[in-house]
Amino acid sequence: QLWVVSAGVHDVTGAEEVRPEDAPLLGAARVIPQEYANVRCRGVDVEVPAPAAGERAVRQLAAELLAESGDAVVALRAGHRWVQGFEPVRLPASAGVPARLRERGVYLVTGGLGKIGLLLAEHLAETVRARLVLVGRTPLPPPESWDEWLAAHPGNDRTSARIRRVRGLEEKGAEVLVVAADVASAEQMRRAVEQARARWGAVHGVVHAPMASPADGDVFAGIRDTGYSEAWAQFRPKVYGLQVLEEVLAGEELDFCVLFSSLSTILGGLRFAGYAAANLYMDARVHQRNREGGAAGTSVDWDGWLDEDAPETAGVGLTPREGIEAFRRILAMEPVGQVVVSTGDLQARIDRSVPTAPATELAAEADGDEPAPARSGRDVSTPYVAPGNEIEEVVAQVWQEMLGVELVGVDDDFLELGGHSLLGIQILSRLRREFQVDLSVDALFRAPTVAGLSAIIEDVLLSEIEEMSEEEAARLL
């Protein structure tokens, strides 16, 4: 059992001091039990008490730590115990332009040349002929050399594709200023804002949608492999980038500020400890800033955005059309601090993705689980490759039964097949019984295919055989 105790992360009563710097701790609380089946983890958010109430607060915290509870996140406030919950809200479609958008408004988009940034820019161009400041770390060539660049590079060149998208924005009536800047650099971002003000006089709205850069470290890594550089890759754009934006836009009368957070703050996810932690900071900081007054900010915990060529029936995840429509409706609603966007039943996804039972109970559940109902067809991007040895055959059969897939090939990806953390724990429990080897959840996301996981199992088996005496090996044979 592991408790992660934070101070004032959640805005529960409206009276406590919100401390966003503690929020990243809860990212670890989400992910640790998903990656380590033998650990149950709970987040306890406490309010720093006044001296007179200190003894009572300590007793309440002690009682919480000793209690048996399935609640993943609990907040303790002035003798009361609060449990996090979510209610579905249907936002109506708006017939006209959302009130917080203005014709020819000046909008700064961090991550502006990324997949989501360009989709939002196109929507703003089509809707209000916006004047756009697209900020990204990778520069584009000077506009006067774009024709020369396009002529000299193939059509699938990444820079060429971005140049064509920017030109498309201008054809839709937008004016576009592309600025190469590190969002975590106050000097570079101040220069970007000064360019926007010099050209158009003001900034009216901000969309903070930066992406972690592999140049800073592994973007996604398991807890075992997460160190300073891996955390920095996520914290740089989201935590320090947000702090820089607040600094360089201080005093600006913004109509809105929308932060692109993630559903990982609620669901966690394998290799998502740093990612969830950084997004949790943004969620908490918005609540703190809104208390302080000024422009109302909204942090949106988005489900995954699918690629532009994804089918409308892709399942979990937002198609670009759905994502833009959700963004439009969020801008049209009365400003709130936080919105969660989930394409499936959120509570059901929490129940599947956030284990609260100890590993022994989860293993028992796995032992008694009925195989999932089979789904017809192979809705994956990889061609089918049949198992090539006995270990691969057993692993593929277990995946088929637990995932409910009729035919699993050795190169199919666990997550693409619909796998999630609890299923991973249950599958590994089955494989431990089949092969009598010790496998951690870490093995599954290091090698998320039948072939990769089978190779790990084979290595473990060979290692155990090498450590046997001749008599033990003979008995095994």
C-alpha positions as CSV (number, residue, x, y, z in Angstrom):
1,Q,0.0,0.0,0.0
2,L,1.4,3.4,-1.0
3,W,-0.1,6.8,-0.1
4,V,0.7,9.9,-2.0
5,V,-0.1,12.9,0.3
6,S,-0.4,16.3,-1.4
7,A,-1.5,19.7,0.0
8,G,-4.3,21.7,-1.4
9,V,-4.2,20.3,-5.0
10,H,-8.0,20.3,-5.5
11,D,-10.3,23.3,-5.3
12,V,-12.9,21.6,-3.1
13,T,-14.5,24.2,-0.8
14,G,-13.4,27.4,-2.5
15,A,-11.7,28.5,0.7
16,E,-8.5,26.5,0.8
17,E,-5.2,27.5,-0.5
18,V,-4.6,25.8,-3.9
19,R,-1.1,24.5,-4.4
20,P,-0.6,23.5,-8.0
21,E,3.1,22.6,-7.4
22,D,1.9,19.6,-5.4
23,A,-0.5,18.4,-8.2
24,P,2.2,16.3,-10.1
25,L,2.4,13.9,-7.2
26,L,-1.0,12.6,-8.1
27,G,0.2,11.7,-11.5
28,A,2.4,9.1,-9.9
29,A,-0.5,7.9,-7.8
30,R,-2.5,7.3,-11.0
31,V,0.2,5.3,-12.8
32,I,2.2,3.4,-10.1
33,P,-0.5,0.7,-9.6
34,Q,-0.9,0.4,-13.3
35,E,2.7,-0.4,-13.9
36,Y,3.3,-2.4,-10.7
37,A,0.6,-5.0,-10.0
38,N,1.9,-5.5,-6.4
39,V,1.3,-1.9,-5.4
40,R,-2.0,-0.3,-4.5
41,C,-1.7,3.5,-4.5
42,R,-4.1,6.2,-3.1
43,G,-3.8,10.0,-3.3
44,V,-4.7,12.0,-0.2
45,D,-5.1,15.7,-0.7
46,V,-4.9,17.6,2.6
47,E,-5.4,21.2,3.5
48,V,-2.6,22.7,5.5
49,P,-4.3,23.4,8.8
50,A,-4.2,26.4,11.0
51,P,-2.2,25.7,14.2
52,A,-5.3,25.3,16.3
53,A,-6.7,22.6,14.0
54,G,-3.4,20.8,13.5
55,E,-4.0,17.9,15.9
56,R,-7.4,17.2,14.4
57,A,-6.0,17.3,10.9
58,V,-3.3,14.8,11.9
59,R,-5.8,12.4,13.4
60,Q,-8.0,12.6,10.3
61,L,-5.0,11.9,8.1
62,A,-3.9,9.0,10.2
63,A,-7.4,7.5,10.2
64,E,-7.4,7.8,6.4
65,L,-4.1,6.1,6.0
66,L,-5.2,3.2,8.2
67,A,-8.6,2.8,6.6
68,E,-9.5,0.2,3.9
69,S,-10.8,2.1,1.0
70,G,-11.2,1.7,-2.8
71,D,-11.2,5.5,-3.4
72,A,-8.2,6.4,-5.6
73,V,-8.3,10.1,-4.7
74,V,-9.5,11.6,-1.4
75,A,-9.5,15.2,-0.1
76,L,-9.6,16.0,3.6
77,R,-11.0,19.4,4.5
78,A,-11.8,20.7,8.0
79,G,-12.9,17.4,9.3
80,H,-14.8,16.4,6.2
81,R,-13.8,13.7,3.7
82,W,-14.4,14.3,0.0
83,V,-14.2,11.8,-2.9
84,Q,-13.6,12.8,-6.5
85,G,-16.5,12.2,-8.9
86,F,-17.6,13.3,-12.3
87,E,-21.0,14.1,-13.8
88,P,-21.8,14.0,-17.5
89,V,-22.8,17.3,-19.1
90,R,-24.2,17.8,-22.6
91,L,-23.1,21.1,-24.1
92,P,-25.6,22.3,-26.7
93,A,-24.4,23.1,-30.2
94,S,-24.1,26.9,-30.8
95,A,-25.8,28.3,-33.9
96,G,-23.5,31.2,-34.3
97,V,-19.9,32.2,-33.4
98,P,-19.1,31.6,-29.7
99,A,-19.3,34.8,-27.7
100,R,-15.7,34.6,-26.7
101,L,-14.5,34.7,-30.3
102,R,-14.3,38.0,-32.1
103,E,-14.0,38.8,-35.8
104,R,-10.4,39.3,-36.7
105,G,-9.4,38.4,-33.2
106,V,-5.7,37.9,-32.4
107,Y,-5.1,34.4,-31.1
108,L,-1.8,32.9,-29.9
109,V,-1.5,29.1,-30.3
110,T,1.4,27.3,-28.7
111,G,2.2,24.1,-30.5
112,G,0.7,26.0,-33.4
113,L,2.4,23.9,-36.1
114,G,1.4,20.6,-34.5
115,K,-1.5,18.4,-35.5
116,I,-4.0,19.9,-33.1
117,G,-2.6,23.4,-33.3
118,L,-3.1,23.6,-37.1
119,L,-6.6,22.1,-36.8
120,L,-7.6,24.8,-34.3
121,A,-5.9,27.5,-36.5
122,E,-8.0,26.4,-39.5
123,H,-11.2,26.5,-37.4
124,L,-10.3,30.1,-36.2
125,A,-9.5,31.1,-39.8
126,E,-12.8,29.8,-41.1
127,T,-14.9,31.1,-38.3
128,V,-13.6,34.6,-37.6
129,R,-10.8,35.2,-40.1
130,A,-8.5,35.3,-37.2
131,R,-5.1,36.8,-36.9
132,L,-3.0,33.9,-35.7
133,V,0.3,33.7,-33.9
134,L,1.5,30.1,-34.3
135,V,4.3,29.3,-31.9
136,G,6.5,26.2,-32.3
137,R,10.0,25.2,-31.6
138,T,10.8,24.2,-35.2
139,P,11.1,27.2,-37.5
140,L,9.8,27.5,-41.0
141,P,11.9,29.0,-43.8
142,P,11.3,32.7,-44.4
143,P,8.0,33.2,-46.3
144,E,9.8,34.8,-49.3
145,S,11.6,31.4,-49.9
146,W,8.6,29.1,-49.6
147,D,8.1,28.7,-53.4
148,E,11.8,27.8,-53.7
149,W,11.5,25.3,-50.8
150,L,8.4,23.6,-52.2
151,A,10.0,23.2,-55.6
152,A,13.1,21.6,-54.1
153,H,11.5,19.2,-51.7
154,P,9.2,16.2,-52.1
155,G,5.5,16.5,-51.4
156,N,5.6,14.4,-48.2
157,D,8.3,16.6,-46.7
158,R,7.2,17.7,-43.2
159,T,8.2,21.4,-43.6
160,S,6.5,21.5,-47.1
161,A,3.3,20.2,-45.6
162,R,3.4,22.9,-42.9
163,I,4.0,25.6,-45.5
164,R,1.0,24.5,-47.5
165,R,-1.2,24.4,-44.3
166,V,-0.1,27.9,-43.4
167,R,-0.9,29.1,-46.9
168,G,-4.3,27.4,-46.6
169,L,-5.0,29.5,-43.5
170,E,-4.3,32.7,-45.4
171,E,-6.6,31.5,-48.3
172,K,-9.3,31.2,-45.7
173,G,-8.9,34.8,-44.7
174,A,-6.5,34.6,-41.8
175,E,-3.4,36.6,-41.3
176,V,-0.6,34.4,-39.9
177,L,2.5,35.1,-38.0
178,V,4.7,32.0,-37.5
179,V,7.2,32.3,-34.7
180,A,9.9,29.9,-33.8
181,A,10.1,30.0,-30.0
182,D,10.6,27.7,-27.0
183,V,7.5,28.2,-24.9
184,A,9.5,27.7,-21.8
185,S,11.9,30.5,-22.7
186,A,10.7,33.9,-21.3
187,E,12.9,35.8,-23.6
188,Q,11.7,34.0,-26.8
189,M,8.1,34.1,-25.8
190,R,8.3,37.8,-24.9
191,R,9.7,38.4,-28.3
192,A,6.8,36.5,-29.9
193,V,4.2,38.5,-28.0
194,E,5.9,41.7,-28.8
195,Q,5.8,40.8,-32.5
196,A,2.1,40.2,-32.3
197,R,1.4,43.4,-30.5
198,A,3.6,45.4,-32.9
199,R,1.6,43.9,-35.8
200,W,-1.9,43.8,-34.5
201,G,-1.9,45.8,-31.2
202,A,-3.0,43.1,-28.7
203,V,-3.5,39.4,-28.0
204,H,-7.2,38.5,-27.5
205,G,-7.0,34.8,-26.7
206,V,-4.6,32.0,-26.0
207,V,-4.6,28.3,-26.7
208,H,-1.8,26.5,-24.9
209,A,-1.4,23.1,-26.7
210,P,2.4,22.4,-26.6
211,M,3.9,19.0,-27.3
212,A,6.8,17.4,-25.4
213,S,9.9,17.3,-27.5
214,P,12.1,14.1,-27.8
215,A,15.0,16.5,-27.8
216,D,14.5,17.0,-24.1
217,G,14.4,13.3,-23.2
218,D,12.1,10.3,-23.7
219,V,8.6,11.6,-24.2
220,F,7.0,8.6,-22.6
221,A,8.8,6.3,-20.2
222,G,8.0,3.8,-17.5
223,I,8.4,4.8,-13.9
224,R,11.5,2.7,-13.6
225,D,13.1,4.6,-16.5
226,T,11.8,8.1,-15.6
227,G,14.5,10.4,-14.4
228,Y,15.1,14.1,-14.7
229,S,15.3,14.3,-18.5
230,E,12.2,12.2,-18.9
231,A,10.2,14.4,-16.5
232,W,11.7,17.6,-18.1
233,A,10.4,16.5,-21.5
234,Q,6.9,16.9,-20.1
235,F,7.3,19.6,-17.6
236,R,9.2,22.0,-19.9
237,P,6.3,22.8,-22.3
238,K,3.4,22.3,-19.9
239,V,4.5,23.5,-16.5
240,Y,7.3,26.0,-17.2
241,G,5.7,27.0,-20.5
242,L,2.5,27.9,-18.7
243,Q,4.5,30.0,-16.1
244,V,6.2,31.8,-19.0
245,L,2.9,32.6,-20.7
246,E,1.5,34.1,-17.5
247,E,4.6,36.2,-17.2
248,V,4.7,37.6,-20.8
249,L,1.0,38.1,-21.0
250,A,0.6,39.8,-17.6
251,G,-1.8,42.7,-17.9
252,E,-3.3,41.5,-21.3
253,E,-7.1,41.6,-21.4
254,L,-7.7,38.1,-22.7
255,D,-11.2,36.9,-23.9
256,F,-10.2,33.3,-23.1
257,C,-7.2,31.1,-22.3
258,V,-7.7,27.4,-23.0
259,L,-5.1,24.9,-21.8
260,F,-4.9,21.5,-23.5
261,S,-4.6,19.0,-20.7
262,S,-5.2,15.3,-20.9
263,L,-7.5,12.5,-19.7
264,S,-4.4,10.9,-18.3
265,T,-4.9,13.1,-15.2
266,I,-7.9,10.8,-14.4
267,L,-7.1,7.6,-16.2
268,G,-3.3,7.5,-15.9
269,G,-1.8,5.2,-18.4
270,L,1.3,3.0,-18.9
271,R,4.4,5.2,-19.4
272,F,2.2,8.3,-18.6
273,A,3.6,9.2,-15.1
274,G,5.4,12.3,-16.3
275,Y,2.7,13.2,-18.8
276,A,-0.1,13.0,-16.3
277,A,1.9,14.9,-13.7
278,A,2.6,17.8,-15.9
279,N,-1.1,18.0,-17.0
280,L,-2.3,17.9,-13.4
281,Y,-0.2,21.0,-12.7
282,M,-2.0,22.8,-15.5
283,D,-5.4,21.8,-14.1
284,A,-4.6,22.9,-10.6
285,R,-3.0,26.2,-11.8
286,V,-6.1,27.2,-13.7
287,H,-8.2,26.8,-10.5
288,Q,-5.7,28.9,-8.6
289,R,-5.5,31.6,-11.3
290,N,-9.3,31.9,-11.6
291,R,-9.5,32.5,-7.9
292,E,-7.0,35.3,-8.3
293,G,-9.2,37.0,-10.8
294,G,-8.5,38.2,-14.3
295,A,-9.3,36.4,-17.6
296,A,-11.1,33.1,-16.9
297,G,-9.0,30.1,-17.9
298,T,-10.2,26.6,-18.8
299,S,-8.2,23.5,-18.6
300,V,-9.6,20.8,-20.9
301,D,-8.7,17.1,-20.1
302,W,-8.9,15.8,-23.6
303,D,-9.4,12.3,-24.8
304,G,-6.9,11.4,-27.5
305,W,-7.2,13.2,-30.9
306,L,-7.1,10.8,-33.8
307,D,-5.3,11.5,-37.1
308,E,-7.1,13.4,-39.7
309,D,-7.6,10.3,-41.9
310,A,-9.2,8.3,-39.0
311,P,-12.6,6.9,-39.8
312,E,-15.7,8.5,-38.1
313,T,-16.3,5.1,-36.4
314,A,-12.9,4.8,-34.9
315,G,-14.2,4.2,-31.3
316,V,-12.3,5.7,-28.4
317,G,-10.7,8.9,-29.3
318,L,-11.8,12.1,-31.0
319,T,-11.8,12.5,-34.7
320,P,-10.7,16.0,-35.8
321,R,-14.3,17.0,-36.5
322,E,-15.4,15.9,-33.1
323,G,-12.5,17.7,-31.4
324,I,-13.1,21.0,-33.1
325,E,-16.8,20.8,-32.3
326,A,-16.0,20.1,-28.6
327,F,-13.6,23.1,-28.6
328,R,-16.3,25.3,-30.2
329,R,-18.9,24.3,-27.6
330,I,-16.5,24.8,-24.7
331,L,-15.8,28.3,-25.9
332,A,-19.6,28.9,-26.1
333,M,-20.3,27.8,-22.6
334,E,-20.0,29.9,-19.4
335,P,-16.4,29.8,-18.4
336,V,-15.4,27.0,-16.0
337,G,-12.1,26.0,-14.6
338,Q,-12.0,22.5,-15.9
339,V,-13.7,20.3,-18.5
340,V,-13.2,16.6,-19.1
341,V,-13.8,15.3,-22.6
342,S,-14.2,11.5,-22.8
343,T,-15.5,9.6,-25.8
344,G,-16.7,6.7,-23.6
345,D,-18.4,6.3,-20.3
346,L,-15.9,7.9,-18.0
347,Q,-16.7,6.0,-14.8
348,A,-16.5,2.7,-16.7
349,R,-13.1,3.7,-18.0
350,I,-11.9,4.7,-14.5
351,D,-13.1,1.4,-13.2
352,R,-11.1,-0.5,-15.9
353,S,-8.0,1.7,-15.9
354,V,-7.4,2.6,-12.2
355,P,-6.8,-0.5,-10.1
356,T,-7.6,-0.1,-6.4
357,A,-7.4,-3.7,-5.3
358,P,-4.1,-5.3,-4.2
359,A,-2.3,-7.4,-6.8
360,T,-3.4,-10.7,-5.1
361,E,-7.0,-9.7,-5.5
362,L,-6.4,-8.7,-9.1
363,A,-4.7,-12.0,-9.9
364,A,-7.7,-13.8,-8.3
365,E,-10.0,-11.8,-10.5
366,A,-7.9,-12.7,-13.6
367,D,-8.1,-16.4,-12.6
368,G,-11.9,-16.3,-12.6
369,D,-12.4,-14.0,-15.5
370,E,-14.5,-15.2,-18.4
371,P,-12.9,-14.7,-21.8
372,A,-14.0,-11.4,-23.4
373,P,-16.6,-11.8,-26.2
374,A,-14.8,-12.1,-29.5
375,R,-14.8,-9.2,-31.9
376,S,-14.9,-10.0,-35.6
377,G,-12.2,-8.6,-37.9
378,R,-8.7,-7.2,-37.3
379,D,-9.0,-3.5,-36.6
380,V,-5.3,-2.9,-36.4
381,S,-2.7,-1.3,-38.6
382,T,-0.3,-4.3,-38.8
383,P,-0.6,-7.2,-41.2
384,Y,-1.2,-10.6,-39.6
385,V,1.8,-12.7,-38.9
386,A,1.2,-16.1,-37.4
387,P,3.1,-17.3,-34.2
388,G,6.4,-18.9,-35.0
389,N,7.0,-21.0,-31.9
390,E,5.2,-22.5,-28.9
391,I,5.7,-19.6,-26.6
392,E,4.2,-17.2,-29.2
393,E,1.3,-19.5,-29.7
394,V,0.5,-19.5,-26.0
395,V,0.9,-15.7,-25.6
396,A,-1.3,-15.1,-28.7
397,Q,-4.0,-17.4,-27.4
398,V,-4.1,-15.6,-24.0
399,W,-4.3,-12.2,-25.8
400,Q,-7.2,-13.5,-28.0
401,E,-9.1,-14.7,-25.0
402,M,-8.6,-11.7,-22.7
403,L,-8.9,-9.0,-25.4
404,G,-11.8,-10.7,-27.2
405,V,-9.9,-10.6,-30.6
406,E,-10.4,-13.5,-32.9
407,L,-7.0,-13.5,-34.4
408,V,-3.9,-11.9,-32.9
409,G,-0.6,-11.8,-34.8
410,V,2.8,-11.6,-33.3
411,D,3.4,-8.0,-34.4
412,D,0.0,-6.6,-33.2
413,D,0.2,-3.9,-30.5
414,F,-1.4,-4.5,-27.2
415,L,-2.9,-1.0,-26.9
416,E,-4.1,-0.9,-30.5
417,L,-6.0,-4.1,-29.8
418,G,-7.9,-2.3,-27.1
419,G,-5.7,-3.3,-24.1
420,H,-5.6,-1.2,-21.0
421,S,-3.8,-1.4,-17.6
422,L,-6.1,-3.8,-15.8
423,L,-6.2,-6.2,-18.8
424,G,-2.4,-6.0,-18.9
425,I,-2.3,-7.1,-15.2
426,Q,-4.7,-9.9,-15.9
427,I,-2.9,-11.1,-19.0
428,L,0.4,-11.2,-17.2
429,S,-1.1,-13.1,-14.3
430,R,-2.3,-15.7,-16.9
431,L,1.2,-15.9,-18.4
432,R,2.9,-16.3,-15.0
433,R,0.8,-19.4,-14.5
434,E,1.3,-20.7,-18.0
435,F,5.1,-20.4,-17.9
436,Q,5.9,-20.2,-14.2
437,V,7.9,-17.0,-14.6
438,D,7.9,-13.6,-12.9
439,L,6.7,-10.8,-15.3
440,S,6.0,-7.2,-14.4
441,V,3.7,-4.8,-16.1
442,D,6.8,-3.0,-17.2
443,A,7.5,-6.0,-19.5
444,L,4.3,-5.5,-21.4
445,F,4.9,-1.8,-22.3
446,R,8.6,-2.4,-23.0
447,A,7.5,-5.1,-25.5
448,P,3.8,-4.5,-26.3
449,T,3.6,-7.2,-29.0
450,V,3.2,-11.0,-28.8
451,A,6.7,-11.4,-30.4
452,G,8.3,-8.9,-27.9
453,L,6.7,-10.3,-24.8
454,S,7.4,-13.9,-25.9
455,A,11.1,-13.0,-26.3
456,I,11.1,-11.6,-22.7
457,I,9.5,-14.8,-21.5
458,E,12.1,-16.9,-23.3
459,D,14.9,-14.9,-21.9
460,V,13.6,-15.4,-18.3
461,L,13.1,-19.1,-18.9
462,L,16.7,-19.5,-20.2
463,S,18.1,-17.4,-17.3
464,E,16.3,-19.6,-14.8
465,I,17.5,-22.8,-16.5
466,E,21.1,-21.5,-16.4
467,E,20.9,-20.9,-12.7
468,M,19.6,-24.5,-12.1
469,S,21.8,-27.3,-10.9
470,E,22.3,-30.3,-13.2
471,E,19.8,-32.3,-11.0
472,E,17.1,-29.6,-11.2
473,A,17.5,-29.3,-15.0
474,A,17.3,-33.0,-15.4
475,R,14.1,-33.1,-13.3
476,L,12.6,-30.3,-15.4
477,L,13.4,-32.1,-18.6
